Amino acid sequence: MSTTDRPDDQPVPAPAPNAVSTSDEVTIRRAPKFGVFIVGGAVLGFIATLIVVSLTMNLGGQQEESSFGSLVGYFSLWGVTIGAFVGAVVAVVFDRVFARRAARLTAERVEVELPPETVEGEIDDHGDQRP
């Protein structure tokens, strides 16, 4: 018996997948991460507070009762708050500038549905049939 006589060796052509394409209009633009700007502004506000307090602590030449740590702690409340606010304002300004430079494009979405794969000789009923 030759190998071509057996039907098991014949290749089965795979069915073509079904493809459905749709077009959508999309807007592409850059957007700042607001959290990064707010945290960055807060950190810069704290650093500015450290610099201002260290430069002005002994400015009057008088003996102060407050320590450096307590002054930094008190004024950092103001510095961090103002820095975070300035960071948020900068992020909003960048967002407006980037919104003007936005580009509108047409994107094509292709959805492909592959046919279910079957193996020759596979049992169709996968239910549990126990004796």
N, C-alpha and C positions, 0 to 999 in steps of 0.2 A: 504494500500500500504506500503510495507516495504522500508527501507532506501536504500537497495541495488538495488532496481528497478530503481531508478532515476540516470540518467547518470551524473548529475551535481556533485555528491559526489565522483565520481571515481578520484583518484589521477592521474595526468598526469606526466609520467616520464620526467625528464629534459634531454634534449639532451646533450651529452658530449661535452666539449669545445675542440676546435682544438688547439693543442700545436705544435709549431715548435721550434726546438732547433738547435743552431749553436754554433760552437766552435771558439773562438778567442784567440790569444796569446797576453797577456798583460804584461807590465812591472810595477812592484811595487817597488817604492823607496821613500825615504824621500827627501823632497826638502825644503830648507830654504826660508823664506819669506824675499825677498830682501828689501822691504820697511822698515821692522822692523829693520834690520841690519843697513840700511843707517840712519834712524832717531836715532837709539840708538847710533851710532857712532857720529852723530852730537851733540847729548846731552852730551855725554862724552867729546867731543872736547870743548864744551862751559864750562863745569865744569873744565876741565883742564886749560882753559884760565883764568877763575876766580881765580883759585889757583895760577897760575904763576904770574898774575898781582898783586894779593894781597901780594905775597911773595917778589916780586922785585920792588914794587912801591917806597919805601924809601930806596933802597939799597945803593944808592950813597951818601946819607946824604945831598943832595942839595935840595933846594926848587924848586919844579916843578910847572910849570904853568898849566899842564893838570890835570884834575880831574880823580878820580877813574872810574867814569862812562864813560867818553870819552875814556880812555885807554881800558877798557873792551869792549866797543863798537867797537873800531878799531881792536883790536887783536882777538875779537871773530869772525870776518870775516875769519881770517886765521884758527882759531881753529875749527870752525864749518865745514869749507870746508875740512880741512885735516881729521877731524873725520869722516865725511860722506864718504870720499874716502876710508879710512881704513875700515870702516864698510862694504862698497861694496866689497872690496877685500876679507875680511873674509867670506862674503856670497858666493862669487864665489869659494873660496877654499872649503868651506863646501859642495857646490853643486857638485864639482868634486869628493870629497871623497864619498859622498852618491851615486853618479852615479856608482861608482865602485862596491858598495854593492847592486846594484839593482838585483832583482830576476825576472826571466821570468816564468810566469805561464800560464796555459791554463784555460781560463774561459769559462763556458758554459752559453750562453744566451738563455733563454726560453721565447718565445713570445706566449701568450695565447690569443686566440680570442674567446670571449664568444659569444654564440648565442644571438640574440636579445630576450629580455624577452617579452613575450606576455601574456596577461591576457585573460582568457577564456571569450568570449563575447565582446572582444575589437573591436572597429570599425577600419577597416584597413585604410579607407580614412580619413585623418585628415585635409583635406582642408576645408576652410570656405565656406559652402554652405548656403547662406542666401536667403530667399525667396524674 
